[in-house]
Amino acid sequence: MTKWEYVTVPLLVHATKQILDTWGEDGWELVQVVPGPNNPEQLVAYLKREKG
């Protein structure tokens, strides 16, 4: 059975692509982007990668 690990990452609007590219290079896959819990204008990315 595949096991996963997860991370949440705050996204800066002016650097979203750079942030996601950096995490992607480390093997993280974007699952979802949602508004932050305390500030709906702050986005939070949920990422996953296979545990290994």
C-alpha positions in Angstrom: 0.0 0.0 0.0 1.3 3.5 -0.9 2.0 5.8 2.1 1.9 9.5 1.7 3.2 12.5 3.6 1.6 15.9 3.4 2.6 19.5 3.9 0.8 22.9 3.9 2.5 25.9 2.4 1.5 29.5 2.4 1.5 31.0 -1.1 2.6 34.5 -1.9 0.5 35.8 -4.8 3.5 37.4 -6.5 5.6 34.2 -6.2 3.1 31.4 -6.5 4.7 29.7 -9.5 8.2 29.9 -8.0 7.0 28.5 -4.7 5.2 25.6 -6.3 8.1 24.8 -8.7 10.5 24.7 -5.8 8.4 22.2 -3.9 7.7 20.2 -7.1 11.5 19.8 -7.6 11.6 18.1 -4.2 8.9 15.6 -5.3 5.8 17.3 -3.8 2.6 17.2 -5.8 -0.1 20.0 -5.5 -3.4 18.6 -4.2 -5.4 21.7 -3.5 -5.2 25.5 -2.9 -7.6 27.0 -0.4 -8.1 30.4 1.4 -6.2 30.7 4.6 -8.0 30.1 7.9 -7.3 33.6 9.3 -7.2 35.6 6.1 -9.2 34.5 3.0 -6.9 36.6 0.8 -3.9 34.4 1.9 -3.8 31.2 0.0 -2.5 27.9 1.4 -1.4 25.0 -0.8 -1.7 21.4 0.3 0.9 19.1 -1.2 1.7 15.4 -1.0 4.5 13.0 -1.9 5.0 9.3 -1.5 6.8 8.4 1.7 10.1 6.7 1.0 
